């Protein structure tokens, strides 16, 4: 504490006249456009993917043209199904309330019983019954739409709702099913033009349901192949009443698409939504009155009405999708994919999205037509993207610190999830450039104040600023150069900015590096202040007095030797003299970053030669040939398990002491400054900001518009993602031909 009091005695302090710490509300970037949240699973490629569903344990089930598969996050399994049940492929997978899994194809309805698929309807494999919709009801019941009518099952008894032709077919091909004749108004007559796909021109009558829903009031909604929408109730005996053909009332239709054709229903708040895949607008019914939601006209044309899947997200938003994803949230539509804004691009292929489902962990799974499976960790706490913030680290007392785009300092108290913001009214310098958490757990700032270099320290919620009028116009004046350094004895190194935009302005300063040992400040002069930068031309092995004018990396090896790196090479600094590293590659490398590990190993990241390590005796190089994903290093950091993480322009790699492993976590961003940090809990932070941000506060003519700068931080919490696996049969002993018939 005595040392801390002495520090304030020597600092030229500019304390805040009025402490006015402001609360801060973090802004989070859109999780859909964070490519790190997306995972593609190629295991079902080539199998003709058609649908998916998720059970209560978050196991994902997939229907394809070749069979039915599941993935539990670790293992892929195949559940063989006979050809007479498979048909052209599984179009629908639905869990009943009791957890039973049903599958619908263009030929039959099946149920998974003890790992084997058993026939439900029709009873004979010689007869086909296309299943166009399944809706669970009650504990074990189902509503099912077919071209022969609507079927209902309460767990014990079957009943049906059909026209005369459907009644006749059911009588011939099923047993013990009570059939209720649908009213005449359910058979809506359409006039079909010549050349219609049905092959019939002129008046055409049919009852052909292709999708259905039981709403929260027990009312049944269904859509027909030609587009008309119906709803009805059933009495205690199962008889239909209050049947309404809504298309007769309002003229709205929603035609189905697919083979067999289908439409989707959603119940949202107090409305029932009907979603079609044939360019018909969505129809939303409230109290039986319909309205159209035309995504083309309401959205100035980036939207589309071709939607082959729909779901309600746990956050209350509506997701509809076809070739692109369209989300209704907070009273507005947002469009992702081919017709959306460039910032809303998704990694999905240009294929129709046939199924979407959300797991309990918040992830949304996508099945694209005859394509691959995609997973979006949407509501997952595993990924968080902070807009306009640059992460700087966490103190041992659980306080996180960020720099904000406008130059404010943000503090996040993890114990109470409390966010506060510091600005000039709290004593923060005008233009903070870099924030450093010292080994003694103190918070330091460096940057520009009043056109000159400045440092600041935070104590008990107050900032104390010290200016350095002769040093430079700034500390850390651009990009990743001139970051704050710290040696093992706790001395801080604050380098004045050595590059300049005009020589007249820079001539006011002497230049150098200011060090602070907790009591005294000391100036270390640069080598060759005004001449050609020494680091850009060959330097003799003999040492020269002074420090580097600009450095990108600062570190200390196991013997306490200080190292600095820049675009012109790697140098040691001892007894106030600078010497190029004797290793021929490391000495002449373009250094981007230097870190010292807890074991005292020096790690040097370069822009073209990967990384070099120095244990005090010998140098070792790690590059692409050794498993590093790229040789152009942006940053590196040591994790709490002593692993080394290296960020490159080609991606992220982790080194466990013997092996490099690629980490497909963060998308690459061109330009600017990128930094990676890992806290004691293993949470990985990647921050990115514009390089122009560091030029703020330049006392001459401003070279850039500050509003053009960009800031963001992505936080990733590892969850031990499962390794890649291959598909195996769920039960090797199950005979495909051994399917049973449920009676």
SEGU-366871 format. One line per field, with one value per residue (C-alpha): x, y, z; residue number from 0. Coordinates in steps of 0.25 Angstrom, whole numbers, plus 5000, padded with zeros to 4 digits. Each point is the difference from the previous one (the first is absolute). Last residue first. Example, Ala and Ser with C-alpha at 12.3 -4.5 7.8 and 13.67 -1.06 7.14 Angstrom:
BEGIN
u	[5055  4994]
v	[4996  4986]
w	[5029  5002]
num	[1  0]
***
This chain:
BEGIN
u	[4785  5015  5006  5015  5013  5009  5005  5010  5005  5005  5013  5009  4991  5003  5007  5013  5003  5014  5005  5007  5004  4990  5001  5006  4992  5010  4994  5002  5000  5000  5004  4997  5004  5000  5005  4992  4995  5014  5001  5015  5012  4997  5010  5010  4999  4997  4989  4995  5011  4998  4986  5005  5004  4986  4996  4999  4999  5001  4997  5001  4994  5010  4995  5013  4997  5005  5004  5001  5002  4998  5004  4995  4999  4992  4991  5002  4988  5002  4999  5006  5011  5012  5008  5015  5007  5011  4999  4984  5001  4986  4998  4991  4997  5006  5004  5006  4996  5009  4996  5010  4997  5004  4987  4995  5003  5012  4998  5003  4997  4999  5009  5002  5006  4986  4993  5012  5002  5015  5001  4992  5010  5007  5014  5009  5011  5011  5005  4991  4988  4997  4988  4997  4987  4995  5009  4992  4994  5008  4996  5011  4998  5010  5000  5000  4992  4988  5001  5006  4993  5005  4991  5001  5015  5004  5012  5015  5005  4990  5006  5015  5000  5009  4989  5003  5006  4995  5007  4995  5008  4992  4989  4999  4995  4991  4998  4997  4984  5002  5004  5005  5007  5004  5009  4995  5007  4987  4997  4993  4990  4996  4994  4995  5012  5002  5012  5008  5008  5014  5015  5004  5005  5010  4993  4999  4986  4995  4989  4986  5002  5009  4989  5006  5004  4992  5001  5012  4999  4989  5003  4996  4992  4998  4988  5002  4992  4992  5011  4996  5006  4999  5005  5006  4996  5006  4987  4997  5007  4988  4990  5010  5003  4986  4992  5009  5005  5007  4989  5005  5002  4995  5008  4995  5009  4993  5014  4996  5000  4988  4997  4989  4997  5008  4995  4987  4993  5003  5004  5004  5005  4997  5005  5014  5009  5002  4987  4997  4987  4995  4986  4993  4987  4991  4992  5008  5013  5001  5013  5003  5010  5002  5007  4997  4989  4991  5000  5005  5001  5003  4991  5004  4992  5007  5000  5015  5004  4994  4987  5002  4991  5004  4996  4993  4997  4995  5006  4990  4998  4986  4994  5010  4992  4998  4988  4994  4995  4994  4999  5001  5012  5005  5002  5001  5008  5000  5010  4995  5007  4988  5002  5001  5012  4997  5003  4995  5000  5000  5009  5012  4999  4994  5005  5001  4987  4997  4985  4992  4991  5002  4999  4996  5001  4999  4988  4992  4988  5004  5010  4997  5001  5000  4997  5004  4993  4989  4990  5006  4998  5003  5002  4998  5008  4993  5005  4986  5001  4994  4994  5001  4996  5000  5010  5000  5014  5010  5010  4999  5012  4991  5001  4993  5011  4998  4986  4990  4996  5009  5000  4994  4988  4995  4985  4995  4990  5010  5004  4996  5011  5003  5010  5003  4998  4987  4999  4990  5005  4990  5006  4995  5014  4998  4999  4987  5002  4998  5004  4998  4999  4999  4993  5013  5007  5010  4988  4997  4997  4985  4998  5008  4998  4985  4993  4985  4989  4990  4988  4997  5002  5014  5005  5014  5001  5015  5000  5000  5013  4998  5007  4988  4999  4987  5001  4990  4998  4998  5015  5006  4994  5008  4995  5009  4995  5004  5000  5004  5010  5002  4991  4987  4990  4997  4987  4993  4986  4994  4988  5001  5015  4996  4992  4994  4995  4993  4998  5008  4996  5010  4990  5004  4998  5010  5003  5003  5010  5002  5011  4998  5013  4998  5008  4991  5003  4996  4996  4995  4994  5005  5001  5015  5000  5000  5007  5000  5007  4997  4985  4994  4985  4996  4992  5005  4993  5007  5013  5005  5014  5003  5013  4991  5001  4986  4996  4994  4987  5000  4988  5002  4997  4999  4987  4993  5003  5010  4995  5005  5007  5001  5013  5000  5006  5008  5001  4986  4992  5011  4999  4985  5001  5010  4991  4988  5007  5009  5002  5006  5000  5010  4999  5010  5011  4990  5002  4994  5001  4996  4997  5004  5011  5006  5000  5003  4996  5007  4997  5010  4999  4990  5002  5012  4999  5004  4999  5001  5000  4999  4991  5005  4994  5008  5007  4987  4995  5001  5004  5008  5012  5011  5014  5010  5008  4990  4988  5002  4986  4997  4990  5000  5002  5005  5007  4996  5008  4995  5009  4993  5004  4986  4996  5002  5013  5000  5009  4995  5005  5006  5005  4995  4993  5006  4989  5000  5015  5002  5006  5014  5002  5014  5008  5010  5007  5005  4990  4988  4999  4989  4997  4988  5001  5005  4991  5003  4993  5009  4999  5007  5003  4997  4996  4985  5000  5004  4994  5006  4996  5003  5015  5003  5011  5011  5005  4995  5013  5003  4997  5002  5002  4996  5002  5014  4994  4994  4989  4988  5005  4997  5010  4997  5000  5004  4992  5009  4997  5007  5011  4999  5012  5001  5013  5007  5015  5011  5012  5015  5004  5012  4992  4989  5011  5005  4986  5000  5014  4996  4988]
v	[4784  5004  4992  4995  5003  4988  5002  5011  4990  5006  4993  5012  5008  5015  4999  5008  5013  5006  5009  5014  5004  5005  5015  5002  5012  5011  5014  5010  5015  5008  5015  5011  5013  5008  5013  5008  5010  5005  5006  4999  5009  5011  5012  5001  4998  4985  4997  4987  4993  4987  4998  5000  4985  4996  4991  4985  4992  4985  4995  4986  4995  4990  5003  5008  5009  4999  5011  5002  5013  5005  5014  5005  4994  4988  4992  4985  4993  4994  4986  4989  4996  4993  4991  5001  4989  4999  5010  5001  5010  5006  5006  5011  5004  5003  5015  4994  4999  4992  4993  4994  4990  5003  4994  5014  5004  5007  5011  5003  5011  5003  4989  4998  4986  4993  4988  4996  4985  4999  5002  5012  5007  4998  5004  4997  5008  4995  5004  5009  4992  5008  4997  5005  5001  5000  5005  5011  5010  4995  4996  4999  4991  5001  4988  5005  4989  5009  5003  5013  5006  5008  5005  5004  4998  5001  4990  5004  4996  4988  4994  5002  4998  5010  5009  5015  5008  5012  5007  5006  4989  4989  5001  4988  5002  4993  5005  5011  5000  5001  4991  5003  4991  5002  4990  4995  4986  4993  5010  5013  5006  5012  4999  5010  5010  5014  5008  4989  5003  5007  4997  4992  4985  4994  4990  5010  5005  4998  5010  5002  4999  5011  5010  5010  5012  5008  4992  4991  4990  5005  5005  4993  5010  4997  5001  4997  4993  4988  4996  5009  5000  5011  4996  5009  5013  5014  5007  5013  4995  4991  5011  5005  4986  4998  4987  4993  4987  4999  4999  5001  4986  4998  4989  4996  4994  4989  4992  4990  5010  5007  5006  5009  4999  5008  4994  4993  5010  5014  5010  4991  5012  5013  5014  4996  5000  5015  5003  4987  5001  4993  4997  4995  4992  4998  4988  4996  5001  5000  5004  5009  5003  5011  5004  5014  5006  5005  4985  4989  4985  4991  4993  4992  4991  4994  4985  5000  4992  5012  5001  5008  5009  5006  5012  5010  5013  5011  4994  4994  5009  4996  5011  4996  4986  4988  4990  4990  4986  4992  4985  4999  4991  5002  5015  5006  5012  5008  5011  5011  5003  5001  4985  4995  4994  4988  4996  4988  5000  4987  5003  4994  5010  4997  5004  5010  4997  5009  5005  5006  4988  4988  4987  4988  4985  4989  5007  4993  5006  4998  4989  4998  4986  4996  4986  4998  5000  4992  5011  5008  4995  5011  4999  5012  4999  5006  4989  4994  4997  5008  4995  5004  4991  5001  5011  5002  5000  5011  4995  5005  5008  5012  5015  5010  5011  4999  5004  4989  4995  4988  4997  5006  5009  5008  5003  5010  5001  4995  4988  4994  4992  4996  4989  4998  4990  4995  5005  5006  5003  5007  5006  4997  4998  4985  5001  4997  4991  5000  4992  5000  5015  5006  5014  5007  5012  5011  5006  5013  4992  5001  4997  4988  4994  5000  4998  4998  5002  4990  5001  4987  5006  5004  4993  5003  4996  5000  5005  4990  4998  4985  4995  5003  5005  5001  5008  4998  5012  5003  5000  4992  4986  4995  4992  4995  4996  4987  4994  4985  5002  5015  5012  5004  5011  5011  5007  5013  5002  5006  4992  4988  4999  4999  4987  4999  4987  5004  4985  4987  4987  4994  4995  5011  5011  5004  5014  5005  5008  5001  5006  5000  4998  4990  4989  5003  5007  4995  5006  4993  5007  4995  5014  5000  4997  4986  5001  4995  4997  4995  4997  4995  5002  5001  5007  5005  5009  5002  4993  4987  4995  5003  5008  5011  5000  5006  5009  4995  5005  4996  4994  5000  4987  5005  5007  4986  4996  4989  4986  4994  4986  4990  4992  4986  4995  5006  4998  4999  5008  5011  5001  5001  5011  5007  5000  5005  5011  4997  5002  4988  4993  4991  4995  4997  5011  5011  4998  5010  4998  5011  4997  4991  5009  4999  5009  4994  5004  4992  4996  4995  5009  5011  5004  4998  5006  4992  5005  4995  4985  4993  4987  4989  4986  4987  5001  4998  5006  5014  5005  4997  4992  4997  5006  4993  5006  4995  5005  5012  5003  5000  5007  4996  5002  5015  4999  5003  4997  4999  5000  4997  5010  4999  5013  4995  5003  5004  4997  5003  4999  4986  4996  4995  4988  4998  4991  4989  5002  4995  5009  4999  5010  5006  5006  5012  5001  5011  5012  4990  4999  4991  4994  4995  4994  5002  5011  5008  5002  5005  5000  5009  4996  5012  4991  5004  4996  5008  4999  5000  5000  4997  4996  4992  4991  5007  5007  4995  5000  5014  5008  5015  5008  5014  5009  5004  5006  5011  5005  4993  5005  5014  5009  5003  5014  5002  5009  5009  5007  5014  5004  5014  5004  5015  5008  4988  4999  5006  4994  5003  4988  5000  5001  4990  4990  5002  4996  4987  4997  5001  4991]
w	[4860  4998  4989  5002  4993  4999  4986  5005  5010  5013  5005  4997  5009  4999  4987  4999  4994  5002  5010  5001  5014  5010  5004  5013  5005  4998  5004  4988  5001  4988  5001  4990  4996  4986  4996  4990  5010  5002  4986  4997  4998  5010  4997  5011  5015  4998  5011  4993  4992  5007  4995  4986  5002  5001  5011  5003  5013  5002  5013  5005  5013  5007  5014  5003  4988  4986  4991  4985  4993  4986  4995  4987  4986  4996  5009  5001  5006  5014  5006  4991  5009  4993  5009  5001  5007  5011  5011  4998  4989  4995  4986  4995  4986  4987  5003  5013  5014  5009  5013  5009  5011  5014  5005  5004  4985  4994  4990  4985  4990  4985  4995  4985  4999  5000  5005  5009  4998  5000  4985  5002  5009  5013  5002  5011  5007  5010  5013  5008  4996  4987  4992  4986  4993  4986  4989  4993  5009  5013  5014  5010  5012  5011  5010  5015  5005  5003  4985  4994  4988  4988  4988  4986  4996  4986  5000  4999  5014  5000  4987  5002  5015  5006  5005  4996  5012  5007  5011  5013  5008  4993  4989  4991  4986  4990  4985  4991  5002  5015  5011  5014  5010  5015  5006  5014  4998  4997  4989  5001  4990  4991  4986  4990  5002  4995  5002  5006  5012  5002  4999  4988  5002  4991  4991  4989  4996  4986  4996  5004  5015  4999  4996  4991  5008  5010  5013  4997  5011  5010  5014  5013  5009  5015  5009  5015  5011  4994  4991  4988  4987  4989  4986  4990  4993  5002  4995  4994  4987  4998  4996  4989  4995  4995  5002  5010  5004  5013  5010  5014  5006  5014  5008  5013  5011  5008  5003  4989  4989  4994  4987  4995  4985  4990  4987  4999  4991  5002  5011  5011  5009  4995  4995  5005  5012  5003  5006  5008  5006  5013  5002  5013  4998  5011  5004  5011  4993  4984  4994  4988  4990  4990  4987  4995  4991  5012  5005  4992  5003  5012  5010  5012  5010  5011  5003  5005  4987  4993  4992  4988  4992  4986  4992  5009  4993  5009  5013  5010  5013  5002  4992  4989  4999  5009  4997  5009  4999  5011  4999  5015  5002  4986  5002  4986  4998  4987  4996  4991  4986  4991  4996  5014  5007  5008  5015  5007  5016  5007  5012  4992  4990  4986  4986  4989  4992  4988  5000  4989  4999  5010  4994  5009  4997  5010  5006  4990  4995  4985  5000  4985  4995  4985  4994  4985  4987  4993  5004  5012  5014  5011  5015  5009  5013  5013  5009  5000  4985  4989  4987  4986  4988  4985  4998  4984  4994  4998  5011  5014  5005  5002  4995  5008  4999  4985  5001  4997  4987  5000  5015  5012  5000  5012  5002  5010  5012  5011  4992  4987  4994  4986  4996  4985  4989  5008  5014  5011  5014  5010  5012  5014  5006  5000  4985  4993  4987  4985  4988  4985  4998  4986  5004  4998  5007  4995  4992  5008  5012  5001  4985  4999  5013  4998  5013  4997  5010  5004  5010  5008  5013  4995  4987  4994  4985  4995  4986  4988  4993  5000  5013  5009  5015  5007  5013  5011  5009  5015  5004  4988  4996  4988  4988  4989  4985  4993  4986  4999  4994  5002  5000  5007  4996  5010  4996  5004  4994  5013  5003  4991  5003  5015  4998  5014  5007  5013  5002  4998  5008  5009  5010  5010  4989  4990  4995  4986  4992  4985  4990  4985  4992  4989  5009  5012  5013  5014  5013  5012  5012  5014  5006  4999  4985  4994  4987  4986  4987  4986  5000  4987  5000  4985  4990  4986  4990  4987  4996  5006  4998  5015  4995  4994  4984  4998  5012  5012  5006  5014  5008  5015  5007  5014  4997  4998  5014  5003  5002  5013  4999  5011  4999  5004  4987  4989  4985  4994  5010  4999  4985  5001  5010  4992  4988  5008  5007  5012  5015  5007  5013  5007  5015  5010  5001  4996  4985  4990  4985  4990  4985  4989  4995  5014  5013  5013  5014  5011  5014  5011  5011  4994  4985  4991  4986  4988  4985  4986  5002  4987  5001  4991  4999  4998  5014  5006  5013  4995  5010  5012  4995  5010  5000  5009  5012  5011  4992  4990  4993  4986  4991  4985  4985  4998  5013  5014  5013  5014  5013  5013  5011  5007  4995  4986  4993  4985  4988  4986  4986  5001  4986  4986  5007  5013  5006  4989  4998  5014  5011  5006  5012  4998  5011  5001  5013  5009  4999  5001  4985  4994  4986  4992  4986  4986  4995  5013  5013  5011  5015  5010  5014  5009  5012  4998  4985  4988  4986  4986  4985  4986  4998  4988  5004  4992  5012  5013  5008  4995  5013  4999  5012  5002  5012  4996  4987  5009  4990  5007  5014  4997  5007  5015  5006  5014  5009  5008  5013  5001  5010  5003  5008  5000  5000  4994  5004  4991  5007  4996  5007  5010  5012  4995  4998  5014  5005  4993  5005  5014  4997]
num	[742  741  740  739  738  737  736  735  734  733  732  731  730  729  728  727  726  725  724  723  722  721  720  719  718  717  716  715  714  713  712  711  710  709  708  707  706  705  704  703  702  701  700  699  698  697  696  695  694  693  692  691  690  689  688  687  686  685  684  683  682  681  680  679  678  677  676  675  674  673  672  671  670  669  668  667  666  665  664  663  662  661  660  659  658  657  656  655  654  653  652  651  650  649  648  647  646  645  644  643  642  641  640  639  638  637  636  635  634  633  632  631  630  629  628  627  626  625  624  623  622  621  620  619  618  617  616  615  614  613  612  611  610  609  608  607  606  605  604  603  602  601  600  599  598  597  596  595  594  593  592  591  590  589  588  587  586  585  584  583  582  581  580  579  578  577  576  575  574  573  572  571  570  569  568  567  566  565  564  563  562  561  560  559  558  557  556  555  554  553  552  551  550  549  548  547  546  545  544  543  542  541  540  539  538  537  536  535  534  533  532  531  530  529  528  527  526  525  524  523  522  521  520  519  518  517  516  515  514  513  512  511  510  509  508  507  506  505  504  503  502  501  500  499  498  497  496  495  494  493  492  491  490  489  488  487  486  485  484  483  482  481  480  479  478  477  476  475  474  473  472  471  470  469  468  467  466  465  464  463  462  461  460  459  458  457  456  455  454  453  452  451  450  449  448  447  446  445  444  443  442  441  440  439  438  437  436  435  434  433  432  431  430  429  428  427  426  425  424  423  422  421  420  419  418  417  416  415  414  413  412  411  410  409  408  407  406  405  404  403  402  401  400  399  398  397  396  395  394  393  392  391  390  389  388  387  386  385  384  383  382  381  380  379  378  377  376  375  374  373  372  371  370  369  368  367  366  365  364  363  362  361  360  359  358  357  356  355  354  353  352  351  350  349  348  347  346  345  344  343  342  341  340  339  338  337  336  335  334  333  332  331  330  329  328  327  326  325  324  323  322  321  320  319  318  317  316  315  314  313  312  311  310  309  308  307  306  305  304  303  302  301  300  299  298  297  296  295  294  293  292  291  290  289  288  287  286  285  284  283  282  281  280  279  278  277  276  275  274  273  272  271  270  269  268  267  266  265  264  263  262  261  260  259  258  257  256  255  254  253  252  251  250  249  248  247  246  245  244  243  242  241  240  239  238  237  236  235  234  233  232  231  230  229  228  227  226  225  224  223  222  221  220  219  218  217  216  215  214  213  212  211  210  209  208  207  206  205  204  203  202  201  200  199  198  197  196  195  194  193  192  191  190  189  188  187  186  185  184  183  182  181  180  179  178  177  176  175  174  173  172  171  170  169  168  167  166  165  164  163  162  161  160  159  158  157  156  155  154  153  152  151  150  149  148  147  146  145  144  143  142  141  140  139  138  137  136  135  134  133  132  131  130  129  128  127  126  125  124  123  122  121  120  119  118  117  116  115  114  113  112  111  110  109  108  107  106  105  104  103  102  101  100  99  98  97  96  95  94  93  92  91  90  89  88  87  86  85  84  83  82  81  80  79  78  77  76  75  74  73  72  71  70  69  68  67  66  65  64  63  62  61  60  59  58  57  56  55  54  53  52  51  50  49  48  47  46  45  44  43  42  41  40  39  38  37  36  35  34  33  32  31  30  29  28  27  26  25  24  23  22  21  20  19  18  17  16  15  14  13  12  11  10  9  8  7  6  5  4  3  2  1  0]
***
